[in-house]
Amino acid sequence: MKLVKVLSLKIFPLLLIILFGFGCSQSNKITDSWVNPDATKESIKFNKVAVFGLVMKTANRKIIEEELARRLVNTIAVPSYKVVSDDDISKPDAIKAKLAEQGFDGALILRLVDIEKRESYSPGVYPSYYNSFGGYYGYSYGYMYGYTQDYGGQYMTDQIVTAEVVIYSLKSDQLIWTGETMSMNPNDLEKTIADLSENVKQALIDDGLLTKENF
């Protein structure tokens, strides 16, 4: 995978398999992932995790961080906006010092990578010319020269949002896992993050860092 550059009271240790809920949605599928070859299941056991949502809008950042942190159970998961001031949000060294000072040993970062618009055409109901080779060929040839009949189709614009999720061990300052996800026309941010959490969990199982027996 192309590895996109990223910024880089004690309770039961974090085991990511039970952090995220159950089930797996068709949206926000992990399209590509990478796992550190030196990482083990112990590598993702944390006591206190900082959750970052690196998006432009502060309001969306807070929603993302709150939703992700809410799904991390059996650990202390803290939205970064509660720890890192607006003045320090662009200063990695200041952030690292703050996290070390407050006893964080893990970090989960969600970063918005790209927003793309794609146009597609829907013919509505498929007309009768689809029923035969000659009919379809004749229509298609005529379409090139602009003398075809309008069958009520429409052009649609879809919004494709690509995001990256990264997990770091702050104890060793080591990248543990990263995955890229795509979502089409996300219109409910909280549901989008819920779906994303499910699919990150499944990807971690597929990549061998978690096991289903831990559910």
Beta strands, then each sheet from edge to edge (+ up, - down):
strand 1: 29-35
strand 2: 48-54
strand 3: 76-79
strand 4: 106-122
strand 5: 154-169
strand 6: 174-184
sheet 1: 1+ 6- 5+ 4- 2- 3-
end
